[in-house]
Amino acid sequence: MKDGMEVRMVEPQSPTEDDDDEDDDDENMKAEEGMLVQTPSKAEQFMDQYNGCPVLKFQVVNEMCNREGSEIVDAIMKVIGIKFKGRDGQVTHSQYVRVNLVDFEHPFFSRVWHGVHILNANSPLLTEKAKQRINKNKGSWPPEWFNPETIKKKLEFNDLVVTVAGISNVSAVTVHAYKRYKIGDVLIGFNFAPLVFRDEITGKLEVDMSLCHDVREQRGGGCEDLMVPENRFERAESTIRIVKSRDSDFLDSLQHNESLGIDQSLSVDGLDNP
């Protein structure tokens, strides 16, 4: 299973962009005249969808996504949060909490699946003080919280375990996979790079597996600087290695995109990914 995790941190003035998912998968476990028609703005759409709260997103990719008939039927994604509890700096026990997802079921997982958890007043991954403040703010995050450092302080968990299970369309047997993340694996203000493309020759949709662990800055900015030495040092509790993309063609396209105000990308390699 190819996977990843991020926090999409977006202020109402700079909402997150919609998912680019085409479908999803896994086997071995990635104006009329005289009338003005006004559509909701991106900020309004964000407020309506997540009520002004950031989201934690997981990406799962079917390693057999480019093989016809390799779907996972009735797939289920579950997430468990682990908190280390104790006194005087000593860990005495672990607390396990269920992390609810917006969509935890996928009837026909064929390519890429994004699991989304909303960091609202009901999230077990936030501190109690943070949840109380969100409730007082009518269920939304205060605008002054929308920066990487503040978001880090509002999160309260040590590990997250993501499991995916379903029935293979190839063998008709139950298949499953899991991934354990550490708090240092959370990337704030980033979105996963688009993976699905259409083959110009065959016209079929395919997944670029080489981009499974790539992320790009969310639209609207506000992301943490992953290349600052201090930030990299703080990721001691992490299982990922962060490097800038080295593909020359890709970097050339990034420079062109930067001149147009389009998102940049980074590569995030999972050291213990299968």
C-alpha positions as CSV (number, residue, x, y, z in Angstrom):
1,M,0.0,0.0,0.0
2,K,1.3,3.4,-0.9
3,D,0.2,6.1,1.5
4,G,0.9,9.4,3.1
5,M,-0.5,12.0,5.5
6,E,-0.9,15.7,5.6
7,V,-2.8,18.6,7.2
8,R,-4.5,20.9,4.8
9,M,-4.4,24.2,6.6
10,V,-6.6,26.8,4.9
11,E,-8.1,30.1,6.1
12,P,-11.6,31.0,4.9
13,Q,-9.9,33.6,2.7
14,S,-7.7,30.9,1.1
15,P,-9.7,27.7,0.9
16,T,-8.3,24.3,0.0
17,E,-8.7,23.1,-3.5
18,D,-11.0,20.2,-4.3
19,D,-9.6,16.7,-4.5
20,D,-8.4,15.6,-7.9
21,D,-9.3,12.0,-7.2
22,E,-10.6,10.1,-10.2
23,D,-11.3,6.8,-8.6
24,D,-9.4,4.6,-6.1
25,D,-7.7,1.2,-5.6
26,D,-5.5,-1.4,-3.7
27,E,-4.4,-5.1,-4.1
28,N,-1.1,-5.8,-2.6
29,M,-1.2,-3.6,-0.3
30,K,-2.0,5.2,-4.6
31,A,-25.4,34.6,-17.0
32,E,-28.4,34.8,-18.7
33,E,-29.3,38.1,-20.4
34,G,-30.8,40.6,-17.9
35,M,-29.9,38.3,-14.9
36,L,-26.9,38.0,-12.7
37,V,-26.1,34.4,-11.6
38,Q,-23.7,34.4,-8.6
39,T,-22.0,31.2,-7.6
40,P,-20.5,30.6,-4.1
41,S,-16.9,31.7,-3.7
42,K,-14.1,29.3,-2.8
43,A,-14.1,30.7,0.7
44,E,-17.8,30.1,1.0
45,Q,-17.5,26.5,-0.3
46,F,-14.7,25.8,2.3
47,M,-16.9,27.2,5.1
48,D,-19.8,25.1,4.0
49,Q,-17.8,21.9,3.6
50,Y,-15.6,22.0,6.7
51,N,-17.1,24.9,8.7
52,G,-13.8,26.7,8.7
53,C,-11.7,23.9,10.2
54,P,-8.5,22.4,8.7
55,V,-8.5,18.7,7.7
56,L,-6.1,15.9,8.1
57,K,-5.8,13.8,5.0
58,F,-4.4,10.3,4.2
59,Q,-3.6,9.0,0.7
60,V,-3.8,5.3,-0.2
61,V,-2.9,4.1,-3.7
62,N,-3.7,0.7,-5.1
63,E,-0.3,-0.7,-6.3
64,M,-2.1,-2.7,-9.0
65,C,-4.2,0.4,-10.1
66,N,-2.8,0.2,-13.7
67,R,-4.0,-3.4,-14.2
68,E,-7.6,-3.8,-15.4
69,G,-9.8,-5.8,-13.0
70,S,-7.6,-5.2,-9.9
71,E,-10.1,-3.3,-7.8
72,I,-10.7,-3.7,-4.1
73,V,-14.4,-4.2,-3.5
74,D,-16.2,-2.9,-0.4
75,A,-13.0,-1.3,0.9
76,I,-13.0,0.1,4.4
77,M,-10.5,2.6,5.9
78,K,-10.1,2.9,9.7
79,V,-7.9,5.2,11.7
80,I,-6.9,4.9,15.3
81,G,-5.1,7.6,17.3
82,I,-2.6,6.7,20.0
83,K,-1.8,9.0,22.9
84,F,1.0,8.3,25.4
85,K,-0.1,9.2,28.9
86,G,1.8,9.5,32.2
87,R,3.2,11.6,34.9
88,D,6.4,13.5,35.5
89,G,7.5,12.9,32.0
90,Q,7.2,9.2,32.3
91,V,4.8,7.2,30.0
92,T,2.6,4.9,32.0
93,H,0.0,3.9,29.5
94,S,-1.4,4.4,26.0
95,Q,-4.9,5.8,25.1
96,Y,-6.5,4.6,21.9
97,V,-9.1,6.9,20.2
98,R,-11.2,6.3,17.1
99,V,-10.6,8.9,14.4
100,N,-13.7,9.5,12.2
101,L,-13.3,10.0,8.5
102,V,-15.6,11.9,6.1
103,D,-15.8,8.8,3.9
104,F,-14.5,5.6,5.4
105,E,-16.0,3.2,2.8
106,H,-15.2,2.8,-0.9
107,P,-17.4,0.4,-2.9
108,F,-14.9,0.0,-5.8
109,F,-11.4,1.1,-4.8
110,S,-9.5,1.2,-8.1
111,R,-6.8,3.9,-8.0
112,V,-6.4,6.6,-5.4
113,W,-8.3,7.1,-2.1
114,H,-8.1,10.1,0.1
115,G,-9.3,9.7,3.7
116,V,-10.2,13.0,5.3
117,H,-10.6,13.8,9.0
118,I,-11.9,17.2,10.0
119,L,-10.1,18.8,12.9
120,N,-13.2,20.3,14.6
121,A,-14.5,20.4,18.1
122,N,-15.3,16.7,18.0
123,S,-11.8,15.6,16.9
124,P,-9.9,13.4,19.4
125,L,-6.7,14.6,17.9
126,L,-6.9,18.1,19.4
127,T,-6.3,19.4,22.9
128,E,-9.2,19.9,25.2
129,K,-8.6,23.7,25.3
130,A,-8.5,23.8,21.5
131,K,-11.9,22.0,21.3
132,Q,-13.5,24.3,23.9
133,R,-12.2,27.4,21.9
134,I,-13.6,26.0,18.7
135,N,-17.0,25.5,20.3
136,K,-17.0,29.1,21.6
137,N,-16.2,30.2,18.0
138,K,-19.4,28.5,16.6
139,G,-17.5,25.4,15.5
140,S,-14.9,27.2,13.4
141,W,-11.2,27.7,14.0
142,P,-10.3,31.3,15.1
143,P,-8.5,33.1,12.1
144,E,-5.4,33.7,14.2
145,W,-4.9,29.9,14.5
146,F,-4.2,29.4,10.8
147,N,-0.4,29.2,10.8
148,P,1.8,26.1,11.1
149,E,3.2,26.7,14.5
150,T,-0.2,27.2,16.1
151,I,-1.7,24.2,14.4
152,K,1.2,22.0,15.8
153,K,0.4,23.2,19.3
154,K,-3.3,22.3,18.9
155,L,-2.6,18.7,17.9
156,E,-2.5,16.1,20.6
157,F,-1.5,12.6,19.6
158,N,1.7,10.5,19.2
159,D,0.9,7.9,16.6
160,L,-1.8,7.2,14.1
161,V,-2.6,3.8,12.6
162,V,-4.4,3.6,9.3
163,T,-5.8,0.3,8.1
164,V,-7.5,-0.6,4.8
165,A,-9.3,-3.8,4.1
166,G,-11.5,-5.2,1.3
167,I,-12.1,-8.0,-1.2
168,S,-9.7,-8.4,-4.1
169,N,-11.4,-8.4,-7.4
170,V,-8.6,-10.7,-8.7
171,S,-8.6,-13.4,-6.1
172,A,-11.9,-12.9,-4.3
173,V,-10.2,-13.1,-1.0
174,T,-9.9,-10.5,1.8
175,V,-6.8,-8.3,1.5
176,H,-5.6,-5.7,4.0
177,A,-2.8,-3.3,4.7
178,Y,-1.8,-0.8,7.4
179,K,0.5,2.1,8.1
180,R,1.6,3.6,11.4
181,Y,2.5,7.3,11.4
182,K,4.2,9.4,14.0
183,I,3.3,13.0,14.9
184,G,6.4,14.2,13.0
185,D,5.0,12.8,9.8
186,V,2.3,15.4,9.6
187,L,3.0,18.1,6.9
188,I,1.1,21.3,7.5
189,G,-0.2,23.3,4.5
190,F,0.4,20.8,1.8
191,N,-1.7,18.8,-0.6
192,F,-0.8,15.5,-2.4
193,A,0.4,15.8,-5.9
194,P,-2.1,14.7,-8.6
195,L,-1.4,11.1,-9.7
196,V,-4.1,10.3,-12.3
197,F,-3.5,11.1,-15.9
198,R,-4.9,10.1,-19.3
199,D,-2.6,8.1,-21.6
200,E,-2.5,10.1,-24.9
201,I,-2.2,6.9,-26.9
202,T,-4.7,4.5,-25.3
203,G,-7.0,7.2,-23.8
204,K,-7.1,5.3,-20.5
205,L,-6.7,6.8,-17.1
206,E,-3.6,5.7,-15.3
207,V,-1.7,6.4,-12.1
208,D,1.8,7.8,-12.1
209,M,3.2,5.7,-9.2
210,S,6.5,7.7,-9.1
211,L,4.5,10.6,-7.6
212,C,2.9,8.6,-4.8
213,H,5.0,10.3,-2.1
214,D,5.1,13.8,-3.7
215,V,3.3,16.8,-2.1
216,R,2.8,20.4,-3.2
217,E,2.0,23.6,-1.4
218,Q,-1.7,24.1,-0.9
219,R,-3.3,26.8,-3.0
220,G,-3.3,30.1,-1.0
221,G,0.0,29.4,0.7
222,G,0.5,29.2,4.5
223,C,2.5,26.0,4.6
224,E,5.4,25.3,6.8
225,D,8.9,25.5,5.4
226,L,10.1,21.9,5.2
227,M,13.6,22.8,4.2
228,V,14.5,25.0,7.2
229,P,17.0,23.1,9.3
230,E,15.1,23.8,12.6
231,N,11.9,22.3,11.2
232,R,13.8,19.2,10.0
233,F,15.4,18.8,13.4
234,E,12.0,18.9,15.0
235,R,11.0,15.9,12.9
236,A,13.0,13.5,15.0
237,E,9.7,11.6,15.7
238,S,9.2,10.9,12.0
239,T,9.4,8.0,9.5
240,I,9.7,10.2,6.4
241,R,12.6,11.8,4.5
242,I,12.0,15.2,2.9
243,V,13.8,16.2,-0.3
244,K,13.2,18.6,-3.1
245,S,12.4,17.0,-6.5
246,R,15.5,16.3,-8.5
247,D,13.7,15.7,-11.8
248,S,15.1,18.4,-14.2
249,D,12.0,18.5,-16.4
250,F,9.8,18.7,-13.3
251,L,11.9,21.5,-11.8
252,D,11.7,23.4,-15.1
253,S,7.9,23.1,-15.0
254,L,7.9,24.2,-11.4
255,Q,9.8,27.4,-12.2
256,H,7.3,28.1,-15.0
257,N,4.5,27.4,-12.6
258,E,6.0,29.7,-10.0
259,S,6.0,32.6,-12.5
260,L,2.3,31.9,-13.0
261,G,1.5,31.6,-9.3
262,I,1.0,27.8,-9.4
263,D,1.8,25.5,-6.5
264,Q,5.3,24.0,-5.9
265,S,6.0,20.4,-5.1
266,L,8.2,18.4,-2.8
267,S,9.0,14.8,-2.6
268,V,8.3,13.0,0.6
269,D,9.9,9.5,0.7
270,G,8.6,7.1,3.3
271,L,11.6,5.2,4.7
272,D,9.5,2.3,5.8
273,N,7.0,2.1,3.0
274,P,6.7,-1.3,1.3
